[in-house]
């Protein structure tokens, strides 16, 4: 076995460096240099090594004692307290014993050698206590006697493995030793509850009993127990009788007054608190406080070990349940679990092998060669070589995909994972793994590959370019087609700045804004924009449409993908169509405007002639026909002007004024009746009809709808007109019987140059702008217009007009 001296001498420099490194992190050691921190530690190591070799002979013992005195005096001068100096010797012991921790027992020092080391360190700590607190040897020996009693009781607290007794039933004797050692009349122990937020009353001795503390004590309260749990130092309470809610009623009425307590804090974790009570009101000496700390530290270690043993028993029970669970789970899942003994080359299988491959466990069990024989011949060499390479190279994990023979003679695709278990020397002794059937996923992967290939063909057929941008890194990738759209060379790679530079200057800012918006989480990642690449000399202007989507992770765009397509032909066609439409509309506007002047002259002339008394009947009829034709031409020009305004001027203008729709409707219908004396036009009204509208324009709507109803209904049938006041709006409806409007015309009935149906009065037939103008006037008022036309019920146009500009049309 290796001696303590040999460990110290071999690792002397390492011990010194670790000692300085750990000590320099202490609060009390801040600001001191390595020499001050090291002090006599190297010489002290030499003295400990000498004692390990020679025993407690005069010279080594005297040297150790001298070094202790020198070191403690130096620490006093530097301002260290007793606990800090004591902790130094604890640190020394931990560093030295850590040199052989984890080594096999035969490589560790003997028990006698180790005990000698710790006795020397304990003696040094005793000297610290004597120096700082003035303890006498008698006090120290008395303390040791009680500590020995605690150690003797510790084995009882641990219990024996066969007849387990709950921990709290064994603590009474321990707490009683602490009470006797401190010469107190009462002692109480509270341990941490499972919730980690309260302390549970556990044991009481002396004048205190179970009624002293009757319930859990919260850690976040202001009680004496809660303050003990939060304090690093022992705390005292001068008089419990007058402490109010700081202590329980049982403590206040027990006849004990002054309290002293400390927390159980093994390895930096709260385990509980212990406090004592004495009959008189008095302060506790510093020695008593330190003595309690020592006793509580011993008690903490004992209780913690007992709890660990209890947890070990519970862990063993859980392990047994886990093994049962593993056995049941292995039987339940479809994976084939295998275990390979690398010493005997035998393999055992779970029942999953029969579910997956149809083989019984016995058919595949036995020698590993049976497993190898079921691997597809094309995969076998690779798989066997790979698994043995993992074992031989010191690897821990192995994975492969291959084909495995099924009982039906076919092969299934599997993925196989294995874990190598090695002994202390690193030799592989066992391998455990799981085999999964991935035939379905392989088929899905192949289907995905085919789908992606189809997508590539579709992209190529549609002449789409693809792009991929990574906003975090700024990397941008274009395929060949995308580069061709911008007439860029295939190499080098395009940058984001290069993309922007390849656009016409007028489109860059708009394109930049579209990209930045798409990269914002609020945008949903959508990107759809049309822009123009730089125009090459002698080449026509080209347009490209880019469509994409940004992908986000954690609220940040990490990828931006999409396509680009040449839409130049479509844009050129749209531009040509727009030019033709604008030319036609401008022509109509010019023509209709220039025709009004001669028509006005004709109208005035006819009116003047009709006022002459000497006109004959034949002349009067001729002038009447001229007047009617002029009115028709005037209406036609008015419709053309309204059409021009609607298409070019942003809509038909209206001028709202207070108006009663009921009165306006009666007036307009009366004028229509005069023009159609042979037809019956019925008018009904109800509700409030006032509001703010453009009277002339509404008259135009009513006239058009009523004239249409008369024109497309059989002679002798009535036309029904109704106005009805509603909350926030007025409804106007015009109904006639007769042939319905063909269903295929209804969706575009209000488009220009569209007539409802063939037939009707040829004299009143228009060019198909009437309903288009009616719809525009209604929409200018914020209203709606609908049509319902069937053979059985006839045709009804319904107009909803809000009473004012601020009233929604849906009210």
Residue pairs with C-beta under 8 A, 6 or more apart in sequence:
1 106
1 107
1 108
1 109
1 110
2 100
2 107
2 108
2 109
3 52
3 53
3 109
3 110
3 113
4 48
4 49
4 52
4 96
4 109
4 113
4 114
4 116
4 117
5 48
5 49
5 50
5 52
5 53
7 96
7 99
7 100
7 109
8 15
8 45
8 48
8 49
8 52
8 96
8 99
9 49
11 99
12 42
12 45
15 45
15 95
15 96
15 99
16 38
16 41
16 42
16 45
18 95
19 37
19 38
19 41
19 91
19 92
19 95
20 34
20 37
20 38
22 91
22 95
23 29
23 37
23 88
23 91
24 32
24 34
24 37
26 84
26 87
28 79
28 80
28 81
28 84
29 37
32 78
36 74
36 78
39 70
39 71
39 74
39 75
40 67
40 70
40 71
40 74
41 71
41 92
43 63
43 67
44 64
44 67
44 68
44 71
44 92
47 60
47 63
47 64
47 67
48 64
48 96
48 117
48 120
50 59
50 60
50 63
51 60
51 61
51 64
51 116
51 117
51 120
52 109
52 113
52 116
52 117
54 60
55 116
56 116
64 120
64 124
65 127
68 123
68 124
68 127
69 127
71 85
72 85
72 127
72 128
72 131
75 84
75 85
75 88
76 131
76 132
81 132
82 128
82 129
82 131
82 132
82 133
82 290
85 128
85 132
86 125
86 128
86 129
89 121
89 124
89 125
89 128
90 121
90 125
92 121
93 117
93 118
93 121
96 117
97 114
97 117
100 107
100 108
100 109
108 114
109 117
126 140
129 135
129 140
129 290
130 140
133 286
133 287
133 290
134 287
135 287
139 287
143 181
143 291
143 294
146 177
146 178
146 180
146 181
146 295
147 294
147 295
147 298
149 177
150 174
150 177
150 178
150 295
150 298
150 299
150 302
151 298
153 173
153 174
153 177
153 302
154 302
154 305
156 170
156 173
157 167
157 170
157 171
157 173
157 174
157 302
157 303
157 306
158 305
158 306
158 309
159 165
159 167
159 170
159 306
159 309
161 313
164 310
164 313
167 303
167 306
167 307
167 310
168 191
168 202
168 203
170 306
171 189
171 202
171 203
171 303
172 203
172 205
174 299
174 302
174 303
175 187
175 188
175 189
175 203
175 204
175 205
175 274
175 299
176 187
176 205
176 206
178 187
178 274
178 276
178 292
178 295
178 296
178 299
179 185
179 186
179 187
179 205
179 206
179 276
181 291
181 295
182 260
182 276
182 288
182 291
182 292
182 295
183 278
184 206
184 260
184 276
184 277
184 278
185 206
185 207
185 256
185 277
185 278
185 279
186 204
186 205
186 206
186 207
186 208
186 212
186 254
186 256
186 276
186 277
187 204
187 205
187 206
187 208
187 274
187 275
187 276
187 277
188 201
188 203
188 204
188 208
188 212
188 213
188 251
188 274
188 275
188 276
188 277
189 202
189 203
189 204
189 272
189 273
189 274
190 199
190 200
190 201
190 202
190 213
190 217
190 225
190 272
190 273
190 274
191 199
191 200
191 202
191 264
191 271
191 272
191 303
192 199
192 200
192 270
192 271
192 272
193 199
193 200
193 216
197 218
197 219
197 220
198 216
198 217
198 218
198 219
199 216
199 217
199 219
199 225
199 229
199 272
199 273
200 216
200 217
201 210
201 212
201 213
201 214
201 215
201 217
202 272
204 210
204 212
204 213
206 277
207 254
207 255
207 256
207 277
208 250
208 251
208 254
208 256
208 277
211 250
212 248
212 250
212 251
212 254
213 225
213 248
213 250
213 251
214 248
214 250
217 223
217 225
217 226
218 226
219 226
219 229
219 230
220 226
222 245
222 246
223 245
223 246
223 247
224 235
224 237
224 240
224 243
224 246
224 247
224 259
224 261
224 275
225 247
225 261
225 273
225 275
227 235
228 235
228 261
228 262
228 263
228 273
228 275
229 263
229 270
229 273
230 263
231 262
231 263
232 265
233 262
233 289
234 260
234 261
234 262
234 289
234 292
234 293
235 260
235 261
235 262
236 258
236 259
236 260
236 261
236 283
236 284
236 289
237 243
237 246
237 247
237 258
237 259
237 260
238 257
238 258
238 281
238 283
239 257
239 258
239 281
240 246
240 247
240 251
240 252
240 254
240 256
240 257
240 258
240 259
240 277
241 252
241 257
243 252
247 259
251 259
251 277
254 277
255 279
256 277
256 278
256 279
257 277
257 278
257 279
257 280
257 281
258 277
258 278
258 280
258 281
258 282
258 283
258 284
259 275
259 276
259 277
260 275
260 276
260 284
260 288
260 289
260 292
261 273
261 274
261 275
261 276
261 292
262 273
262 274
262 275
262 292
262 293
262 296
263 270
263 271
263 272
263 273
263 296
264 270
264 271
264 272
264 273
264 274
264 296
264 299
264 300
264 303
265 271
265 300
266 300
266 301
266 304
267 304
271 300
271 303
271 304
271 307
272 303
274 296
274 299
276 292
330 337
330 350
330 351
330 352
331 350
331 351
333 352
334 352
334 355
334 356
334 436
334 437
335 350
335 352
335 356
335 434
335 435
335 436
336 349
336 350
336 352
336 353
336 355
336 356
336 357
336 434
336 435
336 436
337 349
337 350
337 352
337 432
337 433
337 434
337 435
338 347
338 348
338 349
338 350
338 353
338 371
338 432
338 433
338 434
338 435
339 347
339 348
339 430
339 431
339 432
340 346
340 347
340 368
340 418
340 430
340 431
340 432
340 433
341 347
341 429
341 430
342 391
342 428
342 429
342 430
342 431
343 429
345 367
345 368
346 365
346 366
346 367
346 368
347 364
347 365
347 366
347 367
347 368
347 370
347 371
348 361
348 365
349 361
349 364
349 365
350 361
351 361
352 435
353 359
353 360
353 361
353 364
353 435
354 360
354 361
356 412
356 414
356 435
356 437
357 374
357 404
357 405
357 406
357 407
357 412
358 406
358 407
358 408
359 374
359 407
363 370
364 370
364 371
364 374
372 380
372 384
374 404
374 405
375 383
375 384
375 402
375 403
375 404
375 405
376 402
376 403
376 404
376 405
376 411
378 403
379 402
379 403
380 402
382 400
382 402
383 400
383 402
383 416
386 398
386 400
387 398
387 400
387 418
389 395
390 397
390 398
390 418
390 420
391 398
391 420
391 428
391 431
394 422
394 426
395 420
396 419
396 420
396 422
397 417
397 418
397 419
397 420
398 416
398 417
398 418
398 419
398 420
398 431
398 433
399 415
399 416
399 417
399 418
400 415
400 416
401 413
401 414
401 415
401 416
401 438
402 413
402 414
402 416
403 411
403 412
403 413
403 414
404 411
404 412
404 414
404 435
405 411
406 412
412 437
412 439
413 437
413 438
413 439
413 442
414 435
414 436
414 437
414 438
415 435
415 436
415 438
416 433
416 434
416 435
416 436
417 433
417 434
418 431
418 432
418 433
419 431
419 432
419 433
420 428
420 430
420 431
421 428
421 429
421 430
421 431
421 432
422 428
422 429
423 429
459 466
459 481
459 563
460 481
462 565
463 481
463 565
463 566
464 481
464 563
464 564
464 565
465 478
465 479
465 481
465 482
465 483
465 484
465 485
465 563
465 564
465 565
466 478
466 479
466 481
466 482
466 561
466 562
466 563
466 564
467 476
467 477
467 478
467 479
467 482
467 546
467 548
467 561
467 562
467 563
467 564
468 476
468 477
468 559
468 560
468 561
469 475
469 476
469 477
469 496
469 559
469 560
469 561
470 476
470 558
470 559
470 560
471 519
471 550
471 557
471 558
471 559
471 560
472 556
472 558
474 495
474 496
476 493
476 494
476 495
476 496
476 499
477 493
477 494
478 488
478 493
478 494
480 490
481 564
482 564
483 489
483 490
483 494
485 533
485 542
485 544
485 564
485 565
485 566
486 499
486 502
486 533
486 534
486 544
487 533
487 536
488 494
488 498
488 502
494 502
500 508
500 511
500 512
502 533
502 534
503 511
503 531
503 532
503 533
503 534
504 531
504 532
504 533
504 534
504 535
506 532
507 531
507 532
510 529
510 531
511 529
511 531
514 527
514 529
515 527
515 560
517 523
518 525
518 526
518 527
518 548
518 549
518 550
518 557
518 560
519 525
519 550
519 557
519 560
520 557
521 552
521 555
521 556
521 557
523 550
525 549
525 550
525 551
525 552
525 557
526 549
527 546
527 547
527 548
527 549
527 550
527 560
527 562
528 545
528 546
528 547
528 548
529 545
529 546
530 543
530 544
530 545
530 546
530 567
530 571
531 543
531 544
531 546
532 541
532 542
532 543
532 544
533 542
533 544
535 541
535 542
540 568
540 572
541 568
542 566
542 568
543 566
543 567
543 568
543 570
543 571
544 564
544 565
544 566
544 567
545 564
545 565
545 567
546 562
546 563
546 564
547 562
547 563
547 565
548 560
548 561
548 562
548 563
549 560
549 561
549 562
550 557
550 559
550 560
551 557
551 558
551 559
551 560
551 561
552 558
582 648
585 643
585 644
585 647
585 648
586 648
588 640
588 643
588 644
589 640
589 641
589 644
589 648
591 640
592 636
592 637
592 640
592 641
592 644
593 641
595 633
595 637
596 634
596 637
599 630
599 633
599 634
599 637
602 626
602 630
603 627
603 630
603 631
603 634
606 623
606 626
606 627
606 630
607 627
609 615
609 623
610 620
610 623
610 624
610 627
615 623
635 766
636 766
636 767
639 766
639 767
639 769
639 770
639 773
640 769
642 652
642 769
642 773
642 776
643 752
643 769
643 772
643 773
645 651
645 652
645 653
646 652
646 772
646 773
646 776
647 752
651 776
651 779
651 780
652 697
652 773
652 776
652 777
652 780
653 780
654 693
654 694
654 697
654 777
654 780
654 781
655 694
656 692
656 693
656 694
656 804
656 805
657 692
657 693
657 694
657 695
658 690
658 691
658 692
659 690
659 691
659 692
659 693
659 695
659 698
660 689
660 690
661 689
661 690
661 691
661 693
661 698
661 723
661 730
661 732
661 801
662 685
662 689
662 723
662 725
663 689
664 695
664 698
664 699
664 702
665 683
665 685
665 702
665 721
665 723
665 732
666 683
666 685
667 699
668 699
668 702
668 703
668 706
669 681
669 683
669 702
669 706
669 721
671 703
672 681
672 703
672 706
672 707
672 710
673 679
673 681
676 710
678 715
679 710
679 715
679 718
679 719
680 717
680 718
680 719
681 706
681 710
681 718
681 719
681 721
682 718
682 719
682 720
682 721
683 721
683 722
684 720
684 721
684 722
684 723
685 722
685 723
685 724
686 722
686 723
686 724
686 725
687 724
687 725
687 726
687 730
688 725
689 723
689 725
689 730
690 803
691 730
691 801
691 802
691 803
691 804
692 803
692 804
692 805
693 781
693 801
694 777
694 780
694 781
697 777
697 780
697 781
698 777
698 781
698 801
700 773
700 774
700 777
701 732
701 774
701 777
701 778
701 799
702 721
702 732
702 734
704 770
704 771
704 773
704 774
705 732
705 734
705 774
705 797
705 799
706 719
706 721
706 734
707 764
707 770
708 734
708 756
708 770
708 771
708 797
709 719
709 734
709 735
709 736
709 795
709 797
710 719
710 736
710 761
710 764
711 760
711 761
711 764
711 765
712 736
712 738
712 739
712 756
712 757
712 759
712 760
712 795
713 719
713 736
713 737
713 738
713 794
714 737
714 738
717 736
717 737
717 738
719 734
719 735
719 736
720 733
720 734
720 735
720 736
721 732
721 733
721 734
721 735
722 731
722 732
722 733
722 735
723 730
723 731
723 732
724 730
724 731
724 733
727 811
728 802
728 803
728 807
728 808
728 811
729 783
729 800
729 801
729 802
729 803
729 807
729 809
729 811
730 800
730 801
730 803
731 798
731 799
731 800
731 801
732 798
732 799
732 801
733 796
733 797
733 798
733 799
734 796
734 797
735 794
735 795
735 796
735 797
736 794
736 795
737 794
737 795
738 794
738 795
739 757
739 759
739 791
740 757
740 789
740 790
740 791
740 794
740 795
741 749
741 756
741 757
741 787
741 789
741 795
742 757
745 754
745 756
745 757
746 787
746 789
748 754
749 756
749 771
749 787
750 771
750 772
750 774
750 775
750 785
751 772
752 768
752 769
752 772
753 767
753 768
753 769
754 768
754 771
754 772
755 765
755 766
755 768
756 771
756 795
774 785
775 785
778 784
778 785
778 799
778 801
781 801
781 802
782 802
782 805
782 807
782 808
782 809
783 799
783 800
783 801
783 802
783 809
784 799
784 800
784 809
785 797
785 798
785 799
785 800
786 797
786 798
787 795
787 796
787 797
787 798
788 795
788 796
788 798
789 795
789 796
800 809
801 809
802 808
802 809
802 811
